[in-house]
Amino acid sequence: MKIVSGKTGTPHVTSEQFRQIIDGTVGQGSYILTSGENLEPELASNNMLKIRGGMMSHHGNISCVDLNTYDEVTLTNGSQGVKRIDLIVNRYTRNDETGLEKNEWVVIIGTPDASNPKVPQHTIGNLQNGDLIDDCPVFEVHYDGINVTEVKKLLPVMSNLELLNGNMKKLIIKKTYSNRINVAAGQRSVTSIVIDAIDGYTAIIANVYSSHATTITSDVNIVSNSVRFYFDAKSANTPETFDASVIYLRNDVL
């Protein structure tokens, strides 16, 4: 075992160790991180693409275009009467002799076709496994004749923790409902509490509590627009108040 995030007297933190940290927090996938202009592409002409400032992660490797700047990527002219798709990749390379690493934009030119052009192949690697070349496709450039008709961004923008927390609040709704009924000592019965039907959400969890000495059994069920449960009244508390805490989850994540 060795320390990574501490002083040892000599330089000791490696790029591999740093990527392990990123891998463990962001993951091994390919994402644009929320930063700057999120690597937004801007078509300056049919021969020039500007890629605005931002940062991305690919297989735990972080690379960036500096904030408030842009990279220029030279495009190759299209051809009259045919369509074509070019692929812009963020290419990682490592020199096997020196161990030096770098990232750069590389344009892979596709094969023209009259109607159905294909996306060209790229080098599939994984720098975490020691591969010397690891391409990450970031943009597709679509041509119709000599004109660029679309610059397609291929990577999702990963939300930061602040945005994720805000999104979680939209995914889950928690509401509390009450019902008051007369109970008698020793009464064992079943009752229900009417709950809202919230458009786009489904009630998935319900917990029921009583105000007095009434025991709620484990048989708590959500049935249609109500929470149905059994209770055991140890003493007479008339009326008894039952409260139901209900969790709703947005339907598109079920």
Secondary structure as UniProt FT lines:
FT   HELIX           15..25
FT   STRAND          30..33
FT   TURN            36..39
FT   STRAND          41..45
FT   TURN            46..47
FT   STRAND          48..58
FT   TURN            59..60
FT   STRAND          61..74
FT   TURN            80..81
FT   STRAND          83..94
FT   TURN            96..98
FT   STRAND          101..108
FT   HELIX           127..129
FT   STRAND          133..144
FT   TURN            145..146
FT   STRAND          147..153
FT   STRAND          157..158
FT   HELIX           161..171
FT   STRAND          172..181
FT   TURN            185..186
FT   STRAND          188..194
FT   TURN            199..200
FT   STRAND          201..210
FT   STRAND          214..223
FT   TURN            224..225
FT   STRAND          226..233
FT   STRAND          240..250
FT   HELIX           251..253
//
